[in-house]
Structures are given as C-alpha cells and as structure tokens.
Amino acid sequence: MKILIMRHGEAEHYADTDAERALTEKGKRDSVNTAKSCVNNGYDHLDMVLVSPYLRAQQTWQAIASHFDTKQVKVCDDITPYGDARRVSDYITAVAEVEKPKSILMVSHLPLVGYLTSEFVPNINPPMFPTSGMACIEYDVINSRGELVLNIHPEINAF
C-alpha cells in the first residue's frame, strides 16, 4: 500500500486562530508543484484522502485535488498539528486491513507529519517537512513496516 503524507502549503502568519490561517498564493503554487511531481512519479490514484479540518490543509487539498483520481475524501479531526501519531497510524493500519486501499493521502501539519512518517517507517527520526512537502511510503500492512521511497520538496521538484 502507498501512504502519502503531505504538509499543507505555506500559510499566512496571522489569523484569529491557528485553524483559520489561509494559504498564500505561494502555498497554492508549491502545493500544485508537489502534486505534479507526485503524479509524474506514478502516484496519481488515491483510494482515500484524509484532510485536517484546518483551513490551510483544506485549501491545500482544494488546490491539488484535480491532479488526482480520488475515490473518497474525509475530514479527519485527528490529523491536526498536535494529533497523536500512534493513534493515526493505528487507524490507517486498521483501514488498510479492512478496506484494503492501495493508496492513502493525508494532508496535515508539522509536527504530526514527521511523527507519522516515523511511525510508518521504523528506525528513522521524524523528518522535518517543508511546506507543501510530501513523503511517499510503500507500506507492508502484514508486517506493519514501511519504506520511504520518495521525498517531494516543491522547490526542488518544481516545474
């Protein structure tokens, strides 16, 4: 199974609450560059997309959604910045065992995206994600073990 973990695009610095911070134009462009790179690397079909309820994550998904063939999209309250990585990885593993998706994308935040990556890929430290960055993991559900196969950085992989 493919697990894609994406940090939202660059957001405004200030809003009434952290959850209301909107994407900047650069954040939208960078997120689209990441989506294009993802598609060019063969990650164009998504069985499930989980998106944080925070505005910047929602806007990131809206900016990139047209680049993917997607079956279902869910807002997931557990993938906000300080969500519990173990709980989320347990949920993804359970979904994988029951629904058998071939690919899942999560659009979330620091620090959770780094901790999630290390939950799925044993023996790595939680990586720092740039805004609009993505980790692509090949995950073996039976052995509960993943391998980081691709890191996408929007400025390095820009079109």
C-alpha positions as CSV (number, residue, x, y, z in Angstrom):
1,M,0.0,0.0,0.0
2,K,1.1,3.5,-0.7
3,I,0.9,6.1,2.1
4,L,1.4,9.7,1.1
5,I,1.9,12.2,3.9
6,M,1.8,15.9,2.9
7,R,2.3,19.0,4.9
8,H,0.0,21.9,3.9
9,G,1.3,24.7,1.7
10,E,2.7,28.0,3.1
11,A,0.1,29.8,5.1
12,E,-0.4,33.4,6.3
13,H,1.3,34.1,9.6
14,Y,-1.7,35.6,11.3
15,A,-5.4,34.9,11.7
16,D,-7.9,35.0,14.6
17,T,-7.0,31.3,15.4
18,D,-4.3,28.9,14.1
19,A,-7.0,26.8,12.5
20,E,-8.1,29.8,10.4
21,R,-4.7,30.6,8.8
22,A,-5.2,30.6,5.0
23,L,-2.8,29.5,2.3
24,T,-0.7,32.1,0.5
25,E,-0.5,32.2,-3.3
26,K,3.0,30.7,-3.0
27,G,1.5,27.9,-0.8
28,K,-1.0,27.1,-3.6
29,R,1.7,27.1,-6.3
30,D,4.0,25.0,-4.3
31,S,1.3,22.5,-3.4
32,V,0.4,22.2,-7.1
33,N,4.1,21.6,-7.9
34,T,4.2,18.8,-5.3
35,A,1.0,17.2,-6.8
36,K,2.5,17.3,-10.3
37,S,5.7,15.7,-9.1
38,C,3.7,13.1,-7.3
39,V,1.7,12.3,-10.4
40,N,4.9,12.2,-12.5
41,N,6.2,9.6,-10.1
42,G,3.2,7.3,-10.6
43,Y,1.2,8.4,-7.5
44,D,-1.9,9.6,-9.4
45,H,-4.6,7.4,-7.9
46,L,-5.8,7.8,-4.3
47,D,-8.3,5.5,-2.7
48,M,-8.6,7.6,0.3
49,V,-7.7,11.2,1.3
50,L,-7.7,12.4,4.9
51,V,-7.5,16.1,5.3
52,S,-7.1,18.1,8.5
53,P,-10.1,20.4,9.3
54,Y,-7.7,23.4,9.5
55,L,-8.3,26.0,6.7
56,R,-4.7,25.8,5.2
57,A,-4.9,22.0,4.9
58,Q,-8.4,22.2,3.3
59,Q,-7.1,24.8,0.8
60,T,-4.1,22.7,0.1
61,W,-6.3,19.7,-0.9
62,Q,-8.6,22.0,-2.9
63,A,-5.5,23.3,-4.8
64,I,-4.3,19.8,-5.7
65,A,-7.4,17.7,-5.9
66,S,-7.8,18.0,-9.7
67,H,-4.4,16.3,-10.2
68,F,-5.6,13.0,-8.7
69,D,-8.1,10.3,-9.4
70,T,-9.7,10.1,-6.0
71,K,-12.3,7.7,-4.5
72,Q,-13.1,9.3,-1.2
73,V,-12.1,12.3,0.8
74,K,-12.7,12.7,4.6
75,V,-12.0,15.5,7.0
76,C,-10.1,13.9,9.9
77,D,-10.0,15.8,13.2
78,D,-7.2,13.6,14.4
79,I,-4.6,15.0,11.9
80,T,-4.3,18.5,13.3
81,P,-0.8,19.8,14.3
82,Y,-0.7,18.0,17.7
83,G,-2.6,14.9,16.8
84,D,-1.4,11.6,18.2
85,A,0.8,9.9,15.5
86,R,0.4,6.4,17.1
87,R,-3.4,6.7,17.1
88,V,-3.5,7.9,13.5
89,S,-1.1,5.2,12.3
90,D,-3.2,2.6,14.2
91,Y,-6.3,3.9,12.4
92,I,-4.6,3.8,9.0
93,T,-3.4,0.2,9.7
94,A,-7.0,-0.8,10.6
95,V,-8.4,0.8,7.5
96,A,-5.8,-0.9,5.4
97,E,-6.7,-4.3,6.9
98,V,-10.4,-3.9,6.4
99,E,-10.8,-1.8,3.3
100,K,-7.6,-2.8,1.6
101,P,-6.9,0.6,-0.1
102,K,-3.9,0.7,-2.5
103,S,-3.2,4.4,-1.6
104,I,-3.9,6.9,1.1
105,L,-3.0,10.6,1.2
106,M,-3.0,12.6,4.4
107,V,-2.8,16.4,4.3
108,S,-1.7,17.6,7.7
109,H,0.7,19.7,9.7
110,L,4.0,19.9,11.5
111,P,4.9,18.3,13.8
112,L,2.4,15.5,13.1
113,V,3.6,14.7,9.6
114,G,7.1,14.0,10.8
115,Y,6.0,11.8,13.6
116,L,3.6,9.9,11.3
117,T,6.4,9.2,8.9
118,S,8.5,7.7,11.6
119,E,5.5,5.6,12.8
120,F,5.2,4.0,9.3
121,V,8.9,3.8,8.6
122,P,10.7,2.2,11.6
123,N,14.2,3.3,12.5
124,I,14.1,6.8,11.1
125,N,13.9,10.0,13.1
126,P,10.8,12.2,12.4
127,P,11.8,14.2,9.3
128,M,11.2,17.9,9.0
129,F,8.8,18.7,6.2
130,P,8.9,21.9,4.2
131,T,5.6,23.5,3.5
132,S,4.0,21.5,0.6
133,G,6.5,18.7,1.2
134,M,5.4,15.1,0.8
135,A,6.7,11.7,1.9
136,C,5.8,8.7,-0.2
137,I,5.9,5.4,1.7
138,E,5.5,1.8,0.5
139,Y,3.8,0.2,3.4
140,D,3.6,-3.6,4.1
141,V,0.4,-4.0,6.1
142,I,1.0,-7.6,7.0
143,N,4.4,-6.8,8.6
144,S,3.5,-3.3,9.7
145,R,6.6,-1.9,8.1
146,G,7.1,0.9,5.6
147,E,9.9,2.1,3.4
148,L,10.3,5.8,2.5
149,V,10.6,5.7,-1.3
150,L,10.2,9.3,-2.3
151,N,10.5,12.7,-0.7
152,I,9.0,15.6,-2.7
153,H,10.1,19.1,-2.0
154,P,8.1,21.7,-4.0
155,E,11.0,23.9,-4.8
156,I,13.4,21.2,-5.7
157,N,10.8,19.3,-7.8
158,A,9.3,22.5,-9.3
159,F,8.0,22.6,-12.8
